[in-house]
Amino acid sequence: MTDTSTYTPPKVWKWEKENGGAFASTNRPIAGPTHDKDLPVGEHPFQLYSLATPNGQKVTIMLEELLAQGYSGAEYDAWLIKIGDGDQFGSGFVDVNPNSKIPALMDHSTNPPVRVFESGAILLYLAEKFNAFLPSDPAARTECLNWLFWQMGSAPYLGGGFGHFYHYAPIKIEYAIDRFAMETKRQLDVLDRHLAENEYLAGKDYTIADIATWPWYGNLVAGKQYGDAATFLEADSYTHVGRWQKAIAARTAVQRGRMVNRISGDPSEQLHERHNASDFDTKTQDKLKAAE
């Protein structure tokens, strides 16, 4: 590897400019709101404020899976948060998630309403509330949570590490790409070895561990994340991950959940906001456009 870097870190780092590249405006070294803005509230028990990133997809897939299983109490409004526009720094959003990251959920079925933030916490909250997609047997439940928290701990390496430096960064840094490509392939190998002996991550049953992991690794191996990253990483060599990815992708609830709050890619796969199940037939963005 050739080292072309001439950067020497200062003794004390100071934030003097945005770091450039995609999503540069979403990063800053301080917390708190940048402007006053109340969040909208719809008619359903759950109010979701999100964007269809992999973390956002986790929650919409979970809600659609619950509805598909007949849990009518899981009805929800999904409001679009445009992180490129700084919506996550509005005062209302920061009240729900002081970390200013999507997704954020408010449960209005309780009095007072309960806020839930961090995608893994939201999945666990919903699973426990509806007693669904989380094994009741203590050993099986622990195995499910093992993989749920594995995904939560691994995602920064995949998204913030590999995805950023390979696909989004304004300059290509060989060391960074090599470092995070190696880690991503190691994670794929962890999954592949495990799925060689298990239908799903927690065993024979589909759980929140799969719902958490599929939007990251399923989309990656399917070539739907980070440009040509699937080719770069030889993702088709992880055959058991590929089998798992296809099985989950075939689920109607997954297909629906992946569409919600999506604002990029094929327009036929986008549903900017979701307020009722009928919105999948007449897409929300089409209704909004017609109302203009």
C-alpha positions as CSV (number, residue, x, y, z in Angstrom):
1,M,0.0,0.0,0.0
2,T,1.3,3.4,-0.9
3,D,0.9,6.1,1.8
4,T,0.2,9.5,0.2
5,S,-1.0,11.2,3.4
6,T,0.7,14.4,4.5
7,Y,-1.8,15.1,7.3
8,T,-0.5,15.7,10.8
9,P,-3.2,15.9,13.5
10,P,-3.2,19.1,15.5
11,K,-2.7,18.9,19.3
12,V,-6.3,20.0,19.8
13,W,-8.9,19.2,17.1
14,K,-11.3,22.0,16.2
15,W,-14.4,22.0,14.0
16,E,-13.7,24.7,11.5
17,K,-15.5,23.3,8.4
18,E,-17.8,20.5,7.2
19,N,-15.9,17.3,6.3
20,G,-17.2,17.2,2.8
21,G,-18.8,14.5,0.8
22,A,-22.3,13.0,1.1
23,F,-24.1,13.6,4.4
24,A,-21.5,16.2,5.5
25,S,-24.3,18.5,6.7
26,T,-25.6,15.8,9.0
27,N,-22.5,15.8,11.1
28,R,-21.4,18.2,13.8
29,P,-19.6,17.9,17.1
30,I,-22.4,19.2,19.3
31,A,-25.9,18.0,20.2
32,G,-29.2,19.7,20.6
33,P,-31.6,21.4,18.2
34,T,-30.7,23.9,15.5
35,H,-34.2,25.2,15.0
36,D,-37.7,25.1,16.4
37,K,-40.0,22.6,14.6
38,D,-42.9,20.6,16.1
39,L,-43.4,17.0,14.8
40,P,-46.7,16.1,13.1
41,V,-48.9,13.6,14.9
42,G,-51.3,11.3,13.0
43,E,-54.2,9.2,14.2
44,H,-52.5,5.9,14.8
45,P,-51.0,4.5,18.0
46,F,-47.4,4.7,16.7
47,Q,-45.9,7.8,15.2
48,L,-42.6,7.0,13.3
49,Y,-40.2,9.7,12.2
50,S,-37.7,8.2,9.8
51,L,-36.0,7.8,6.5
52,A,-35.5,4.5,4.6
53,T,-31.8,4.0,5.5
54,P,-31.1,0.5,6.7
55,N,-31.8,1.5,10.3
56,G,-35.1,3.1,9.2
57,Q,-36.1,0.0,7.3
58,K,-35.8,-2.1,10.4
59,V,-38.7,-0.4,12.1
60,T,-41.0,-0.2,9.1
61,I,-40.4,-3.8,8.3
62,M,-41.2,-4.7,11.9
63,L,-44.4,-2.7,11.9
64,E,-45.5,-4.2,8.6
65,E,-44.7,-7.7,9.9
66,L,-46.8,-7.1,13.0
67,L,-49.7,-5.9,10.9
68,A,-49.4,-8.9,8.5
69,Q,-49.7,-11.1,11.6
70,G,-52.9,-9.4,12.6
71,Y,-51.7,-7.1,15.3
72,S,-54.0,-4.2,14.5
73,G,-52.6,-2.2,17.4
74,A,-49.4,-1.8,15.4
75,E,-51.0,0.7,13.0
76,Y,-48.7,3.6,12.4
77,D,-48.0,6.9,10.7
78,A,-44.6,7.1,9.1
79,W,-43.4,10.7,8.7
80,L,-40.5,11.6,6.4
81,I,-37.4,13.0,8.1
82,K,-35.0,14.4,5.4
83,I,-31.7,14.1,7.2
84,G,-29.9,16.0,4.3
85,D,-32.2,19.0,5.1
86,G,-31.5,18.8,8.8
87,D,-35.0,17.7,9.9
88,Q,-33.4,15.6,12.6
89,F,-32.1,18.7,14.3
90,G,-35.6,20.2,14.8
91,S,-36.6,20.7,18.4
92,G,-39.5,18.2,18.2
93,F,-37.3,15.5,16.8
94,V,-34.6,16.1,19.4
95,D,-37.2,15.8,22.1
96,V,-37.9,12.2,20.8
97,N,-34.3,11.4,20.1
98,P,-31.6,13.6,21.8
99,N,-29.1,11.8,19.6
100,S,-30.7,13.3,16.4
101,K,-30.6,10.1,14.5
102,I,-33.4,8.3,12.7
103,P,-35.5,6.3,13.4
104,A,-37.5,7.7,16.3
105,L,-40.8,6.4,17.6
106,M,-43.6,7.7,19.8
107,D,-46.1,5.2,21.3
108,H,-49.3,7.1,21.9
109,S,-51.1,4.0,23.1
110,T,-49.8,4.8,26.6
111,N,-50.5,7.8,28.8
112,P,-48.2,9.6,28.8
113,P,-46.8,8.6,25.4
114,V,-43.5,6.7,25.4
115,R,-40.5,7.8,23.3
116,V,-38.3,5.0,21.9
117,F,-35.1,5.7,20.0
118,E,-32.2,3.6,18.6
119,S,-33.4,1.0,16.0
120,G,-32.5,-2.0,18.2
121,A,-34.4,-0.6,21.2
122,I,-37.4,0.0,19.0
123,L,-37.5,-3.5,17.7
124,L,-37.1,-5.0,21.2
125,Y,-39.9,-2.6,22.5
126,L,-42.3,-3.7,19.8
127,A,-41.5,-7.4,20.1
128,E,-42.1,-7.3,23.8
129,K,-45.2,-5.2,23.5
130,F,-46.9,-7.6,21.0
131,N,-45.1,-10.8,22.1
132,A,-44.0,-11.4,18.6
133,F,-40.8,-12.1,16.7
134,L,-38.9,-12.7,20.0
135,P,-38.7,-16.3,21.3
136,S,-40.2,-17.0,24.8
137,D,-37.8,-19.8,25.6
138,P,-34.9,-18.2,27.6
139,A,-32.1,-19.8,25.6
140,A,-33.7,-19.0,22.3
141,R,-34.5,-15.5,23.4
142,T,-30.8,-15.0,24.5
143,E,-29.6,-16.3,21.1
144,C,-32.0,-13.8,19.3
145,L,-30.6,-10.9,21.4
146,N,-27.0,-12.1,20.8
147,W,-27.5,-11.5,17.1
148,L,-29.6,-8.3,17.6
149,F,-26.8,-6.7,19.5
150,W,-24.2,-8.2,17.2
151,Q,-25.8,-6.3,14.4
152,M,-26.1,-3.1,16.4
153,G,-22.4,-3.3,17.2
154,S,-21.3,-4.2,13.7
155,A,-23.3,-1.7,11.7
156,P,-20.9,1.3,12.3
157,Y,-18.1,-0.7,10.7
158,L,-20.3,-1.5,7.7
159,G,-22.1,1.8,7.2
160,G,-20.0,4.4,8.9
161,G,-16.8,2.6,7.9
162,F,-16.9,0.6,4.7
163,G,-19.9,2.4,3.2
164,H,-18.6,5.8,3.9
165,F,-15.0,5.4,2.7
166,Y,-15.8,3.1,-0.3
167,H,-18.9,4.9,-1.6
168,Y,-19.6,8.3,0.0
169,A,-16.2,9.9,0.9
170,P,-15.1,12.7,-1.4
171,I,-11.6,11.1,-1.7
172,K,-10.6,7.4,-1.8
173,I,-8.2,6.5,1.0
174,E,-6.6,3.1,0.4
175,Y,-5.9,2.3,4.0
176,A,-9.5,3.1,5.1
177,I,-11.1,1.1,2.4
178,D,-8.8,-1.8,3.0
179,R,-9.4,-1.7,6.7
180,F,-13.2,-1.6,6.5
181,A,-13.5,-4.0,3.5
182,M,-11.6,-6.6,5.5
183,E,-13.9,-6.1,8.5
184,T,-17.0,-6.2,6.4
185,K,-15.9,-9.5,4.7
186,R,-15.2,-10.9,8.2
187,Q,-18.7,-10.0,9.3
188,L,-20.1,-11.6,6.2
189,D,-18.1,-14.7,6.9
190,V,-19.5,-14.7,10.5
191,L,-23.0,-14.7,9.1
192,D,-22.3,-17.2,6.4
193,R,-20.8,-19.8,8.7
194,H,-23.8,-19.4,11.2
195,L,-26.4,-19.5,8.4
196,A,-24.9,-22.7,7.0
197,E,-26.3,-24.4,10.1
198,N,-29.4,-22.2,10.8
199,E,-32.3,-21.2,8.7
200,Y,-32.5,-17.8,10.5
201,L,-30.1,-16.0,12.9
202,A,-31.8,-17.3,16.1
203,G,-32.4,-20.7,14.7
204,K,-35.5,-22.0,12.9
205,D,-37.7,-19.0,13.6
206,Y,-37.7,-15.5,11.9
207,T,-37.1,-12.9,14.6
208,I,-36.1,-9.3,15.3
209,A,-32.5,-10.4,14.8
210,D,-33.2,-11.0,11.1
211,I,-35.3,-7.9,10.9
212,A,-32.4,-5.9,12.2
213,T,-29.7,-7.5,10.1
214,W,-31.4,-7.9,6.7
215,P,-31.6,-4.2,5.8
216,W,-27.8,-4.0,6.2
217,Y,-26.4,-7.3,5.0
218,G,-29.3,-8.4,2.8
219,N,-29.3,-5.2,0.8
220,L,-25.5,-5.4,0.6
221,V,-25.2,-8.9,-0.9
222,A,-28.2,-8.1,-3.2
223,G,-26.3,-5.3,-4.7
224,K,-28.6,-2.6,-3.4
225,Q,-26.2,-0.7,-1.2
226,Y,-23.0,1.3,-1.8
227,G,-23.0,1.2,-5.6
228,D,-20.9,-1.8,-6.9
229,A,-19.9,-2.9,-3.4
230,A,-21.4,-6.4,-3.8
231,T,-18.9,-7.0,-6.7
232,F,-16.0,-5.4,-4.8
233,L,-16.6,-7.7,-1.8
234,E,-17.4,-10.8,-3.8
235,A,-20.7,-11.0,-2.0
236,D,-22.0,-13.8,-4.1
237,S,-19.4,-16.1,-2.5
238,Y,-21.4,-16.0,0.8
239,T,-23.9,-18.5,-0.4
240,H,-25.7,-19.0,2.9
241,V,-26.2,-15.3,3.4
242,G,-27.5,-15.2,-0.2
243,R,-30.1,-17.9,0.6
244,W,-31.2,-16.1,3.8
245,Q,-31.4,-12.8,1.9
246,K,-33.7,-14.2,-0.8
247,A,-36.0,-15.9,1.7
248,I,-36.5,-12.7,3.7
249,A,-36.8,-10.5,0.6
250,A,-39.7,-12.6,-0.6
251,R,-41.8,-11.7,2.4
252,T,-44.6,-9.2,1.5
253,A,-44.1,-7.3,4.8
254,V,-40.4,-6.8,4.0
255,Q,-41.2,-5.5,0.5
256,R,-43.7,-3.1,2.0
257,G,-41.5,-2.0,4.9
258,R,-38.5,-1.3,2.6
259,M,-40.6,1.2,0.6
260,V,-41.7,3.3,3.5
261,N,-40.0,6.7,3.8
262,R,-37.9,5.9,0.7
263,I,-37.0,8.9,-1.4
264,S,-34.4,7.5,-3.8
265,G,-34.0,4.8,-6.4
266,D,-36.8,3.3,-8.4
267,P,-40.0,5.5,-7.9
268,S,-42.1,2.3,-7.9
269,E,-40.3,1.3,-4.7
270,Q,-40.8,4.6,-2.9
271,L,-43.6,5.5,-0.4
272,H,-42.5,8.9,1.0
273,E,-45.0,8.7,3.9
274,R,-47.3,6.0,5.1
275,H,-50.5,6.7,7.0
276,N,-52.7,3.8,6.0
277,A,-52.3,0.4,4.3
278,S,-54.0,1.8,1.3
279,D,-51.1,4.2,0.7
280,F,-49.2,1.2,-0.9
281,D,-51.9,1.2,-3.6
282,T,-52.0,5.0,-4.1
283,K,-48.6,6.1,-3.0
284,T,-48.4,9.0,-0.6
285,Q,-46.1,11.1,-2.8
286,D,-48.7,10.8,-5.7
287,K,-51.4,12.1,-3.4
288,L,-49.2,15.0,-2.3
289,K,-48.4,15.9,-5.8
290,A,-52.0,15.8,-6.8
291,A,-52.9,18.1,-4.0
292,E,-50.4,20.8,-5.1
